[in-house]
């Protein structure tokens, strides 16, 4: 396969890749494992155009351990909604120190965030709450990058089960290197490397987001309980 830097480009996404080029990337990367995909990504694309985000949630140590082992100078962007559990912020700081990560916090517009608080949007309009505190802040950051690396896994939700390794998503090329990693594979890697779980996992939280919208539960059953939401909107 030719390097994506040499493939025909068209307007429409920040990397300028055609639909055919994205399909070719999927054919080339699909047979690879998670770590191999990360290694290949830095060969095929300029590092300064790669955005890596982490929620520093339940098992983020797995994702970050592999990223850090391959590209230790990669900056990790963390969306600080202002509504995280204190345990999440502590976990972020702990992993940053443990792995030597450079973490950049992405925060919402102050006035939008205050509006979310005054209107208790997590109760009255959770989609808008996620939009102003998570989606919009990251949209601004994405303008500076061409490839967005996420830690989505297909077994987590029906929506994620249908995602490819590469996809065009709202003007950027989304890279999902873990999309076909099983829960068993993830847990085996965590055990083998003695990686720390988020401290709330042992208390029964499997998926951890903002404190207002997260309760104990298996999988993502503890997110937005009683509401039809299964995604915050970042990955839709």
Buried (B, 14 or more C-beta within 10 A) or exposed (E): EEEBEEBEBEEEBBBBBBEEBBEBBEEBBEEBEBBEBBBBBEEBBEEEBBBBBBBBBBBBBBBBBBBBEBBEEBBBBBBBBBBBBEBBBBBBEBBBEBBEBEBEEBEBEEEBBEBBEEEEBBEEBBBBBBBBBBBBBBBEBBEEBBBBBBBBBBBBBEEBEEBBBBBBBEEBBBBBBBBBBEEEBBEEBBEEEEBBBBBBBEEEBBBBBBBBBBEEBEEBEBBBEEEEBBBBBBBE
